[in-house]
């Protein structure tokens, strides 16, 4: 640390006013944000591998000369184990799209645009960045070759596959590994292979433009690898439709730099690299998760297995019969099976089918938000006076349906009913003899039934209906009470009704199944 401060002082002419350690990635490098008295900051890095640090410094200077969106090297120690680089801020693409990821793959238009901007920039880095690049400076090797492929495939075999205790024939599996390695390296490529191109390694500026970091493991190699690495990142949960759109976004951007292969050839080659990358990351997850017991990597295994499951179910013609047999067994292991339905809760209440949608073939399997499957559903029904405002939804879900009862015949206009409410028999008789409220509620029931049914299927926990009228005394009270009783009778779920202006609350308990 003292030597990093010394390097900063030599570069800046004064010691930093503040030094803050910041989270690093999966490497052994340590990162610090060093800030001067004017609030200007740079990133200081302490490494443990001279060769790895040299690769990053060399590549960064090379890319900077080509005006690529990368940080600049400001200073470096003689042994290159410490260096300073420009501060690209704290917002990574991974953080910026957190909402879509946590919503099970439902990315907003803004998040999708950030992904498109990033994937459009990748070919520039790969193709222009390779010009006049001396790949001998790359770490740990200059080029993607058969040996590096076999290393990663055996990493998968020993760190993941063996941990599952699946029986397999070593020689048969090795034969398919070698065939795959030959296929992966069969095309000559002069592009720069980023190798660890993922959302965590993309920083965003204030305008949402992508800047690239952590490419020190890059080398000469096929461009398909980075597309597979980025779009099939297990934890990202990109839906099939969005992923397909981003693939074509990349393909069209690639046309600006090289004569592209046909779409069919591109897609077939990409599928092969997706399979390879999936096995590679499973090897890493196995080592980091099963052996080092790191929770994040263990949690990443199920979505990676799902990626593998989808690959095996695709129309891609795989030419590795024994490997496919083993991978099929892997996806069928009980610990990797996704639970798609829940028959009932332990307490005996109704629960949900977690997959109410039939996915379109072009869109892939349906994804689910963090609110799915949390059931059971509780419905809240309110009556209120518009004079006092619409009831607030304490669940934070926005209040659901609000129905205006003021178009129906108002018993409050007649002296005998002025001091009564919609719960009293004379008012009920008036409204039902008149009939307008019954026609009104018939439409409400159709909407409510469809909504409640879907919420139960999806396992949502809260739904709210509110009925308003002039005083919150007659028509709204009648409507709220009858809808609450209707839902409880039909669906057997818990329903809470509150007549706000009358200060009356009632709960219909969920029925045991």
C-alpha positions, 0 to 999 in steps of 0.5 A: 500500500505504501508503494502505491501511495508513493507512486501516486505522489510521484505522479500527482505531486502530492499525497492523496487526501483520501484512500478508499478500498473498493470491491474487486472482481474474481482476481487477486488484484486489490483496487483503491480509489485515491482522491485529491483535495479537489475531489479528483479521483483515480483508481490505484491497483495492486497486483500479484502477477507481473505478467497479468498486470503487464498484459493489462497495461500493454492492452490498455495503452494499445486500446487507448491509442486507438481511442477505444472506450477503456481507462487510461494508464496514468502511471505504473511502477517499474515492476508493473505490480502497481499502477494508476488508471482513470476512474470510470465511476462506480456504475457497472452495466451489471448494477444498471440492469439489476432490476431486470435481473431480479425481475427474472429477466423482465428488462425495461426498455432502458435496460435493453438499450444499455445492453444494445449499446454495449453489444454494438461496441464489442466488434470495434474492440475485437476487430479494430483493437486487434490491429497492430496488437502484439499478442505475445504480450497477452496473458497467460497465452497469445492465442485461443488454441486446442490446449486452452480448450482442453484445459477448460473442458477438463476443468469442467470434468474434474471440478464439476462433473465428478462432483455430481458423482455421475459415472462416465467413461474417461476415454469416451468423454476425452474423445468428444472433448478433443473433437470439440476442441478441434471444431472450436479452433477450426476457423482462422481468426485474427480478432481480439478475444476479450475472454471475460466479456460480461456485464460486471466488466462494463462501466457506464458513464453519465450518458449510459455509454459503455467503457470496458475493463478487465480484459487482461486475459484476452488473446487472439481468438474467435469473436463468437466466444465473447458473444456467448460469454456476454449473452449466456451469462447464467445469472443475467437471465436474458429472455430468449427473445431479447437474447436473439435481438442482441445477437442480431444487434452484434451481427449487424455491427460486425458488418462494419468491420469484416465480411460477415459469415452467413446468418446460418453459419454464424448461428451454428458457430455461436451455438458451439461456443455457447455450449463450450462457454457453459461447460467452462463456467460450470467448471468455475462454479464447481470449483468456486462453489463446491470446493471453496464454498462461495455462495454466489457461485453455488447459486449460479449453478441452477441457471447455468444448468438451465442454459445447458438444458435449453441448448440440448433441446435446441435444433443444433446438430451436435456431433459429440454423442457421448458428451451429449449423453452425459450432459443429458444425465447431468440436467436430469439430476434431482438437485438441478430440477426446477420446481414448476408447481407447488401442490399445496402449502404445509398449512393446507391453504391453496397455492399456485401453478408457477407456470400459467403461461404457454410460451411462444416458440420464438420467445423461449420459456416464460420468466418470472419476477421476484413477486411470483410464487410468494402466495397465498393471495390476500384480497383487500376491498375498500369502500370510500368517499371521493371527498376524502380521497382514494384509499392508500395501498399499504402493500406498495403495489399501486392500489389495483382497481378503483370503481366509481359507483356514482353513476348508479341510483343513490339511496342517500337522496331519500330521507328513510335511508340517509342514516343507514348504510349499504349493509342495512337491509332497507338499503340493500332492498332499495338497490337490488329492486332498482337493479342498476347496482346489480348490472354494475357489479356483474361487470365488476365480477367478470373483471375481478374473477379473471384478475384474482384467478391469475394472481392465484396462479402466479402466486402473488400475495396482494390485490386491492379493489376500491369502490367510491361514491359521494359519501362512502355510505350506501352504494360503495359499501354495498358494492365492496361488501358484495364483491368481498363475499363473492371472491371469498365464496368463489376462491376460498382465499382470505379477503379483508373488507374495510368500509373506511368512512364507516370505520367498519372492518371485517376479515373472511378467513381463507378456507382450508383445502 
